[in-house]
Amino acid sequence: MVILLALLALSVAALALRVAGYPAWVPQFMKPLADAFLEPGAALWWFTSSSLFQSFPSSTTGQASVILGNTLFWFLALLAVRALWRVARR
């Protein structure tokens, strides 16, 4: 549960930085990291929305779907890594 909440907080923070246009106080190396972290959620939004040629959601519901999709993707990825680690240790 703690990991899920941490991933949710990271997704919200990364989306907030992107929506704000990456203010000057954000270090340069954080921009590609935040974009790469958000890509799974943005891809999920893109495939499930009717706005196929938009680059990023501008509506609140679109941004919420990016956050939730991103959190779910990374949580499932961590569960898969954990399962593989358990199998490899046997």
N, C-alpha and C positions, 0 to 999 in steps of 0.2 A: 504494500500500500504506500509506503514511503517512497519507493522508487517511482511508482505511478504518479504521485503528487510532484515529485522532483522533475519528472519528464514533462508534466503539464506546465509547471512553472517555467522551465526552459523554453518550451514552445511559445508560451505567452510572451516571454522576454524577447525571443528572437523575432517574433511577429511584430511586436511593438517597435523594435529597432528598425525593421524593414519599412513599416508603415510611416515611421517618422523620417524616413529618408537617410538613415544613418547619420545622426548629428556629428559635428566635428569632434566631440569628446570621445567618440567610439574609436578605439585603436584600429588601424588599417587592417591588421590581420584578422580581426573579428568579423569583418564583412563577409568574406567568402565562407567562413565557418558557419555563420548564422544562416546564410543562404543554403548551404549544403545540408544543414540540419533540418531546414524547413521543406526541402524538396519532396520528401515522401508525402507529406500532408498536402502540399500544393498539387502534386500529381494526382492524388486521390480526388481532390476537389475538381481538378480539371477534367478527369474522366467521368465524374458523376454529375457535373453541372451542365447546364444548357449553353454556357458561355465558352464554347470550345476555343475561340481565338483570343481570349483574354489572357494576359500574361500572369496576372495575380488578382485575387478577389478584392473588390473595393467595398462590397457590402459587409455588414456585420455578420450576417449568417454565413457568408462565404468564408470570412476570416475564422469564425467559430468552427466551421467544418475543417479548415486547415489545421487548427490547433488540436481538435479532437482526433482527426485522422493521423496527424503526426505523432501525437502521444501514443495512440494505439499501435502504430507501426513500430516505433522504437521499443515499446514494451514487449511486443511479440518477438522482435529481433533479439532482445535480451533473454527472453524465455527460450528461444531456439538455441542461443549460444550456451545457456546454462544446461539445456538438455544434451547438447553435443559434448559439453565438458564432462558431464556425468557418464556418458557412454564411453568417452575416451579414457576415463580413469579406471574403468573396469578391467 
